[in-house]
Amino acid sequence: MSTAPTATGGAGADGPVPPPRASVPHDTATVPGVDSPHDTATVPGVDSPLGAAPDATGWPAAVPVAAPAEPVVADVGSGRVRWDPAERRARASQSFWTALVGVPAIFSVLRLGVEAGGELQTTLLLVANVGPVNLLAGFLTTAARLLSTGMVAVFALGAVLAVSADRLPPGTRRRPLFARWADITPAWVVLASFLLALITWPLLYLPLLLPAFVAAFQLRPARLHERVVPRLLMIVALLAGYGWLLLPTLRDAAEQGDEKLVLVLLVVPPLLALFIAGPLPGMVIRPLASVTEVAMLATLVWAAVPVISTPVLPLTVTTVGTENGPAEDVRGHVITTDDVNMVILQERGGVRYVPVDLVRAQVLCPTEEELPRHQLRIHDFHVEDSLLEGMGRRVRPVHRIDAACRNPG
């Protein structure tokens, strides 16, 4: 009588084999080499006969099958795959760090290409001499404002759309994208984005944070006090304190006459904060969500242009000439200096090698974007400075711009 091979494994088995699946009673099958159908082959250690009917996969039901406790792949025939949770977390972590490192690197290379005027050899020269610390510092100082602006706008719009979508009948409309982002974002991330905006935005645009903060956290006036009269008194007191803080600036802007934009940015946002919270009508939710998503993407792309075009090297004016001969001012960015030459990327394009022996003087100059456009201050802080910049100027005041910097030639 023949004997079937066992599935209990031998010495090389990885572990105990699960108990055998229940066999179908009274079901026998003819085994090759067995003369009589009444003769059955048995498996050592298994009570059920080998002749039990096979299952759908063709494996005999009496033979145990070692299956993993948590299958990694499920429903392969239908195309649905279930990944192991540990592998999923590893993939998410890998993609996160790839984006965290790759995005600044891509922006930095683009900045070098733009600053080189699109010339390959000049770009390679900048790559060889500009360190990664300079690139990272330049990226953070210019991208922090853009990052905080995008986050504040998304959280404010998302909260308004979320509370509006909650008023709709369930299942009638899909929740807008910004609303879903606002739902899954922790409150501390929202607060951190507002804090980053508070210290990086120019003072002129800080009043816009008031309606954005009210919208992001849905702070309706009714939450100040349950009674109407105390609530109105508190609102009047808050507006009066805000007006007292900005009264000198508002008076100077009104006297100058051409600062209407400043007046609008300082006066309108606090009044808008009183009415911005709350749900919107159902008919405007979907059009508003689509328009705001497209507008936000276009705004971020437009605002990303300064991040790419901002130089990573300081702007200087180098006076070149012999001791008793005529002098020339070379305006540009110093790439590197050695014992023989000073390599300067000229502001109007091209690289110039200046012998070190001919360098007579050098001054640091601000760029055109850094020059002030408004003559207004808020308690000794210029309206175009951020809180960080204003505190820095208190520690080290701005030096007088050299005459060589004023000459574009």
matplotlib code that plots the C-alpha trace (Angstrom):
import matplotlib.pyplot as plt

x = [0.0, 1.4, 2.0, 1.5, 4.2, 3.6, 3.3, 4.5, 7.9, 11.1, 14.0, 14.1, 10.5, 10.2, 7.7, 4.7, 2.2, -1.4, -4.0, -5.4, -8.5, -11.6, -12.0, -15.2, -16.5, -17.3, -15.6, -12.8, -10.8, -8.8, -5.1, -2.8, -1.4, -4.3, -6.2, -9.4, -11.4, -11.9, -8.2, -7.1, -3.7, -3.2, -0.9, 1.1, -0.2, -3.4, -6.7, -8.5, -7.8, -5.7, -8.6, -10.5, -11.8, -9.3, -10.3, -10.7, -6.9, -6.4, -4.7, -6.1, -8.3, -6.7, -3.2, -2.5, -1.5, 0.8, -0.7, 0.6, -1.4, -1.6, -1.7, 0.2, -1.6, -5.4, -7.7, -4.9, -7.3, -9.5, -6.4, -6.7, -3.5, -3.2, 0.2, 1.8, 1.4, 5.1, 6.0, 3.4, 4.9, 8.3, 7.2, 5.5, 8.6, 10.8, 8.6, 8.4, 12.1, 12.6, 10.3, 11.9, 15.3, 14.5, 12.2, 14.8, 17.5, 15.4, 14.6, 18.3, 19.5, 16.8, 17.9, 21.5, 20.4, 18.3, 21.1, 23.6, 21.4, 20.7, 24.3, 25.5, 29.2, 28.2, 25.8, 28.5, 30.8, 28.2, 27.5, 31.2, 31.6, 28.3, 28.0, 24.9, 24.6, 24.2, 21.6, 19.7, 19.8, 18.7, 15.8, 14.6, 14.7, 12.7, 10.4, 9.3, 7.0, 5.6, 5.0, 3.2, 1.0, -0.1, -0.8, -2.8, -4.9, -5.6, -6.6, -8.8, -10.6, -10.8, -12.4, -15.1, -15.8, -15.9, -18.5, -20.5, -20.4, -21.6, -24.9, -25.6, -27.6, -25.2, -24.0, -25.2, -21.8, -18.2, -16.4, -14.0, -10.3, -9.4, -12.1, -10.6, -7.2, -8.5, -10.2, -7.1, -4.7, -4.0, -4.7, -1.0, 0.0, -2.5, -1.2, 2.4, 1.5, 0.0, 3.0, 5.3, 3.3, 3.3, 7.1, 7.8, 5.1, 5.6, 3.8, 1.7, 0.0, -0.3, -3.9, -4.9, -4.1, -7.1, -9.9, -7.8, -7.4, -11.1, -12.1, -9.6, -10.9, -14.5, -14.4, -17.9, -18.7, -21.3, -18.5, -17.3, -20.4, -23.8, -25.6, -25.7, -24.8, -21.6, -20.7, -21.0, -19.0, -16.2, -16.1, -16.0, -13.2, -11.1, -11.6, -10.7, -7.5, -6.6, -7.3, -5.2, -2.3, -2.3, -3.6, -0.3, 0.3, -3.2, -2.8, 0.5, -1.0, -4.0, -1.6, 0.5, -2.5, -1.1, -1.2, -4.8, -3.7, -2.1, -5.3, -7.4, -5.0, -5.0, -8.7, -10.7, -9.4, -10.5, -14.0, -14.0, -13.1, -16.6, -18.5, -16.2, -16.9, -20.0, -21.5, -22.0, -25.1, -25.1, -25.3, -21.9, -19.9, -18.9, -18.1, -16.2, -14.2, -13.2, -12.3, -10.3, -8.3, -7.3, -6.7, -4.5, -2.4, -2.0, -1.1, 1.5, 3.1, 3.2, 4.6, 7.3, 9.0, 10.8, 12.0, 13.7, 15.0, 16.3, 20.2, 22.1, 25.2, 25.5, 25.4, 28.6, 30.2, 34.0, 36.2, 38.9, 41.9, 45.6, 46.7, 47.2, 45.1, 41.3, 38.9, 35.9, 33.0, 32.1, 28.6, 27.8, 28.1, 31.4, 31.6, 35.0, 38.4, 41.9, 45.4, 45.2, 41.7, 38.4, 35.5, 32.5, 29.1, 28.2, 24.7, 24.1, 25.4, 28.7, 31.6, 34.6, 37.9, 39.5, 43.1, 43.4, 46.1, 43.7, 40.9, 40.9, 37.6, 34.4, 31.0, 27.9, 24.7, 21.0, 19.0, 16.1, 13.6, 15.0, 14.6, 11.6, 8.6, 6.6, 7.5, 5.4, 6.3, 4.3, 5.9, 9.5, 8.9, 8.9, 5.7, 7.6, 9.7, 8.7, 8.9, 12.2, 13.6, 12.4, 14.0, 17.2, 17.3, 16.9, 20.0, 22.0, 20.5, 20.6, 23.8, 23.9, 23.8, 27.0, 27.0, 28.5, 25.4, 23.1, 24.9, 23.6, 26.4]
y = [0.0, 3.4, 6.1, 9.9, 12.4, 14.3, 18.2, 18.4, 19.5, 18.0, 19.4, 22.3, 23.5, 27.0, 26.2, 24.2, 23.5, 24.7, 22.0, 20.3, 21.5, 19.4, 16.7, 15.7, 12.5, 9.5, 11.1, 8.9, 9.0, 6.4, 6.6, 5.2, 1.9, 0.9, -2.1, -1.7, 1.5, 0.3, 0.5, 3.9, 5.4, 7.1, 10.0, 9.5, 11.8, 12.6, 10.8, 11.6, 9.5, 10.7, 10.1, 13.1, 15.4, 18.2, 21.8, 24.5, 24.8, 21.1, 20.5, 17.5, 18.7, 16.2, 17.6, 20.7, 23.9, 26.5, 29.9, 33.3, 34.9, 38.2, 37.8, 40.4, 40.0, 39.6, 39.3, 39.1, 38.0, 41.1, 43.4, 44.5, 44.3, 44.7, 45.8, 45.0, 48.0, 48.1, 48.2, 51.0, 53.1, 52.6, 53.7, 56.8, 57.7, 57.3, 59.5, 62.1, 62.4, 62.3, 65.3, 67.1, 66.8, 66.9, 70.0, 72.4, 70.8, 71.3, 74.9, 75.6, 74.3, 76.4, 79.4, 78.9, 78.4, 81.6, 83.6, 82.4, 83.8, 80.4, 79.8, 76.3, 77.2, 80.0, 77.6, 75.0, 77.7, 78.7, 75.0, 74.5, 77.5, 78.1, 75.9, 74.0, 76.1, 79.2, 77.5, 76.3, 79.6, 81.5, 79.0, 79.2, 83.0, 83.4, 80.4, 80.7, 83.6, 81.7, 78.5, 80.3, 82.2, 79.0, 77.2, 80.1, 80.5, 76.8, 76.4, 79.5, 78.6, 74.9, 75.7, 77.9, 75.3, 72.5, 74.1, 75.0, 71.4, 70.1, 71.9, 70.0, 66.8, 63.8, 62.2, 65.0, 66.5, 65.5, 67.5, 70.1, 69.4, 72.2, 71.1, 67.6, 69.0, 71.2, 68.2, 66.0, 68.8, 69.0, 72.3, 72.8, 72.7, 75.4, 77.5, 77.0, 78.2, 81.4, 81.9, 81.5, 84.1, 86.4, 86.6, 86.5, 88.6, 92.4, 94.4, 96.0, 92.6, 91.4, 92.6, 90.0, 87.4, 88.5, 87.4, 84.3, 83.3, 83.8, 81.8, 78.9, 78.5, 79.7, 82.3, 83.9, 87.0, 85.0, 83.1, 86.3, 86.5, 85.0, 88.4, 90.9, 94.1, 92.8, 91.2, 94.6, 96.3, 93.8, 94.2, 98.0, 97.8, 95.5, 97.7, 100.8, 99.2, 98.3, 101.8, 103.3, 101.1, 102.1, 105.7, 107.4, 105.3, 105.9, 109.6, 109.7, 107.6, 110.0, 113.0, 111.6, 111.1, 108.4, 105.6, 104.4, 100.7, 101.0, 102.4, 99.6, 96.9, 98.4, 99.2, 96.6, 93.2, 93.8, 94.7, 91.7, 89.4, 90.1, 88.5, 85.9, 83.0, 80.8, 78.6, 79.7, 79.1, 75.6, 76.8, 78.6, 75.9, 73.9, 76.9, 78.7, 75.6, 75.1, 78.8, 79.0, 75.9, 77.2, 80.7, 79.3, 77.2, 80.2, 82.5, 80.1, 79.6, 83.4, 83.9, 81.2, 83.3, 85.4, 82.2, 81.1, 84.5, 85.7, 85.6, 83.5, 85.7, 89.2, 92.1, 94.2, 97.1, 96.5, 99.4, 98.2, 100.2, 101.0, 103.1, 106.3, 105.5, 105.6, 103.5, 101.4, 100.2, 96.5, 95.8, 92.1, 89.1, 87.8, 84.1, 83.2, 84.8, 83.2, 84.5, 85.6, 86.6, 87.7, 86.1, 88.4, 87.5, 90.9, 92.2, 92.7, 89.3, 87.6, 86.5, 88.8, 87.8, 90.8, 90.6, 90.8, 93.5, 95.8, 95.7, 99.1, 99.0, 97.0, 97.9, 95.8, 97.0, 96.2, 95.0, 96.9, 94.6, 95.6, 99.3, 100.7, 101.9, 103.4, 106.1, 104.8, 103.2, 101.4, 102.3, 102.5, 99.4, 100.1, 98.8, 96.7, 95.0, 91.8, 91.4, 89.5, 92.2, 94.9, 93.4, 92.9, 96.5, 97.5, 95.5, 96.7, 99.8, 100.1, 101.7, 104.5, 103.3, 104.0, 106.4, 103.6, 101.5, 104.3, 104.3, 101.4, 101.8]
z = [0.0, -1.0, 1.5, 0.6, 1.6, 4.7, 5.0, 8.5, 7.4, 8.7, 10.6, 8.2, 9.1, 10.3, 13.0, 14.1, 11.3, 11.9, 12.5, 9.4, 7.8, 8.3, 5.7, 4.0, 5.4, 3.3, 0.3, -1.1, -4.3, -6.1, -5.5, -8.2, -7.1, -4.8, -6.1, -4.3, -3.7, -0.1, 0.5, 1.5, 2.3, 5.5, 6.5, 9.7, 12.4, 10.6, 11.4, 8.1, 5.1, 2.2, -0.1, 1.2, -1.6, -2.6, -2.1, -4.8, -5.1, -5.7, -2.3, -0.3, 2.5, 4.9, 4.5, 6.6, 4.9, 6.6, 6.0, 7.3, 10.0, 8.1, 4.3, 2.4, -0.9, -1.1, -4.1, -6.7, -9.3, -8.9, -8.9, -5.2, -3.2, 0.5, 1.6, 4.9, 7.3, 8.1, 4.4, 3.9, 6.7, 5.2, 1.8, 3.3, 5.3, 2.2, 0.1, 2.8, 3.2, -0.6, -0.9, 2.1, 0.5, -3.1, -3.3, -1.8, -4.0, -7.1, -6.2, -5.4, -8.8, -10.5, -8.6, -9.7, -13.3, -13.3, -11.6, -14.2, -16.9, -18.3, -19.4, -18.8, -18.0, -15.6, -13.9, -13.4, -12.0, -9.5, -8.5, -8.0, -5.7, -3.9, -0.8, 0.2, 3.4, 1.3, -0.9, 2.1, 3.9, 0.8, 0.3, 3.8, 4.0, 0.8, 1.0, 4.6, 3.7, 0.7, 2.7, 5.6, 3.1, 1.4, 4.7, 6.2, 3.1, 2.8, 6.5, 6.4, 3.2, 4.3, 7.6, 5.9, 3.3, 5.9, 8.1, 5.0, 3.7, 7.0, 6.6, 3.3, 3.3, 3.8, 0.5, -1.7, -2.5, -2.1, 0.5, -1.1, -1.1, 1.2, 3.6, 3.8, 4.4, 7.2, 8.8, 8.9, 10.0, 13.8, 15.5, 16.5, 12.8, 12.1, 15.0, 13.8, 10.4, 11.8, 14.1, 11.1, 9.2, 12.2, 12.3, 8.5, 6.9, 6.5, 9.1, 6.4, 5.7, 9.3, 9.7, 7.1, 9.7, 11.8, 9.4, 8.4, 12.1, 12.7, 9.7, 10.4, 14.0, 13.3, 16.0, 15.7, 17.7, 19.7, 21.4, 23.1, 25.3, 25.4, 25.9, 23.1, 25.0, 26.6, 23.3, 21.5, 24.2, 23.9, 20.1, 20.4, 22.9, 20.7, 17.7, 19.8, 21.0, 17.4, 16.2, 19.0, 18.1, 14.5, 14.8, 14.1, 11.0, 9.7, 10.2, 8.3, 5.5, 5.2, 5.2, 2.4, 0.2, -2.1, 0.5, -0.1, -0.4, 3.1, 4.5, 3.0, 4.3, 7.8, 8.2, 6.3, 7.7, 11.3, 10.1, 7.8, 10.7, 12.3, 9.4, 7.8, 10.1, 9.5, 6.8, 3.2, 1.1, -0.4, -4.0, -3.8, -2.1, -5.1, -7.4, -4.6, -3.9, -7.5, -8.0, -4.8, -5.6, -9.0, -7.7, -4.9, -7.3, -9.6, -6.7, -5.3, -8.8, -9.2, -5.7, -6.3, -8.9, -6.3, -4.6, -7.8, -8.9, -5.6, -5.7, -3.3, -3.4, -2.0, -4.3, -4.2, -6.1, -6.6, -7.5, -9.9, -11.2, -10.7, -7.8, -9.8, -12.9, -13.6, -11.6, -12.6, -10.6, -11.2, -10.0, -9.4, -7.1, -6.0, -6.7, -5.4, -4.7, -4.8, -4.8, -8.5, -9.4, -8.0, -10.0, -10.2, -11.8, -13.2, -12.6, -16.3, -17.2, -17.8, -15.6, -15.1, -13.7, -11.9, -10.7, -7.0, -7.3, -9.1, -6.4, -4.6, -2.7, -2.3, -0.7, 0.0, -1.6, -1.3, -4.2, -5.7, -4.0, -0.6, -1.1, 0.8, -1.2, 1.7, 4.2, 7.0, 10.4, 13.1, 16.5, 15.1, 12.8, 9.1, 7.5, 4.9, 7.6, 9.3, 13.0, 12.6, 10.3, 12.6, 15.7, 13.7, 12.7, 16.4, 17.2, 14.2, 12.4, 8.7, 7.4, 5.0, 1.4, -0.3, -3.4, -5.5, -4.9, -6.3, -9.6, -11.7, -14.1]

ax = plt.figure().add_subplot(projection="3d")
ax.plot(x, y, z, "-o")
ax.set_aspect("equal")
plt.show()
